[in-house]
């Protein structure tokens, strides 16, 4: 419980650099962020500093504001208040360094584009306004598709890919952005075992390359195996820090409330019986 | 029937130009599921036209164009506003905005513009037929570009400029528009503001609507925005070809619809019909043709694919059954006669009795191999119970392109997996 966030007062800072609790080494610093939809708060006074060079799981029950947290941090939904910085800078100045993987269901997969077209979209920032995607960028995009094992399907229309393959196309697109921070919204949702393994391998590759990934994740069982850090969220930050410190029964109970009781008891019963369940 | 430069050149040109710019922009509306926006836009520009006229007393093209375009942009803003404040989905918001604005326009026309040639009827049907080249040449060979440029009415100029700008927009912002249509969140995150692109697109849709509807009327504008794109969507699955096909469909429908409006009634000794209506019907015909005969998504192609698959499964099942009977040395049981006939024709079953030929046995062995490999795979790797794997394997065996890895010599029921 060493890293449980202490809520600070409500002084409005202009930059997080002067504030001792935030560090400019952190790829993502969130200070006193509140987000509301139709006046109903979804996130309340969130303070968080993501560690550099780590794999961070964002976990919490449905409606805890996990997706909203990353969308608000990236300015995709408006913030009611609070400050967000990436490496001590506002998002606008570091767009190039942040790659975003939205939820798979957020787009129309019957859209008339090929897998390669979608991955090329990750290069648009580098290509710039008004210019077509050049050959060098297409080559990078193809390499990224290869890294997720989809080079053979580059020219398939995206509706002809399986759900897992579609998810990997999204990952390849994030790789093509060549960022230092990867923000992923539920990349493991509804994917096959092969894709899950591919994503895990990719996350580890990113960590070895000194990058950071912040991943909204649903499956509590795999958190300790896949991630170094965890952010437990339920409208507020319940706990944040290294997985082995914050991923405690007590914290999970605080995050999930009564809902976890049954699940965790079932999980423990399963563990005792030695059954293998996925 | 003969078309003359005097009576037909400018209407035809106006129709083709209107089809071009509306057809092109419509792709982005259809892809973003904003088809109704074209409808909304073409209705709500009416109050824009009337208010512009009331404020300036002028009916010149630039004034009308500005008034209507502003009304179009106001529509987009109002739709967004109502969506947010009224907490309704965008279809409902568009419906509210355009019906109210259109009604407002009708009232204004009645009240303020009674003595002018602003007319609610020609707003709906257009006035293509009025674009006559009074002192034009009598024959098509007499048409010269210089004469054309001199005589072109303002509607033609408005449409030409709009088309030029629209094509320039789509070419220049192709990748940005595509990204914003596919994944607005990524577009915004990368610094290509999806909101900005949305408004740019909507301003162009408003402009194209206005330019087109003075000539062809608001009903045809709606059809021209949506139908070509919807037709092209059935024929291609890449955006660039879709854009080209949609433009070709729009132009073909405009030209064929125009000629049809003269030729078809003439064939029955009747006077010609409204050209705009005829074009809209032609668009509907082209869409139906694409829906039936489209190479991939067409009804016929789908039905053919299905029945071919069904026949293959029938044949596979017959061969598999004969193979298993040979293996178990049991008597042959009756099988569908159609499948037997087909198998005999292909030399897979002996002509005189119900038994596999060598070719048939080879194919059946490959099939049974796939079936048993799948059963073994599903038990071994996917953790299914042995009594639950027959049905999935029965489906998977018909897909020769999906083959599980080598799984030993027997399936979970102890039967041998035939070697290759």
Interface residues (C-beta under 8 A of the other chain):
Chain A: X38 X71 X74 X75 X76 X92 X95 X98 X100 X102 X106 X107 X108 X111 X112 X113 X114 X117 X118 X121 X124 X125 X127 X129 X130 X132 X133 X157 X159 X173 X177
Chain B: X31 X33 X87 X172 X173 X174 X175 X176 X178 X179 X181 X182 X183 X185 X186 X188 X189 X190 X191 X192 X233 X236 X237 X238 X239 X242
